[in-house]
Amino acid sequence: MSLQITVKGMTCDGCEQTVREALEGVSGVERATADRATDTATIDGDTDLENLRQAVEDAGYSAVG
């Protein structure tokens, strides 16, 4: 399953990496990408949307599913 969420606050490559690593740390996530140009993150795997939002917020960004 693939999901896309909106992530606000990414301004650089480091931000994208931080968001990607936070999402990949969520149980059930197989792969994640983050793109600051489009304010999106794409997640492949089987997990709960709320867990993804929480991981992004814990990393210091805002997430909207």
Helices and strands as residue ranges (DSSP letters): E 2-8, H 13-24, E 29-35, E 40-45, H 49-58, E 62-64
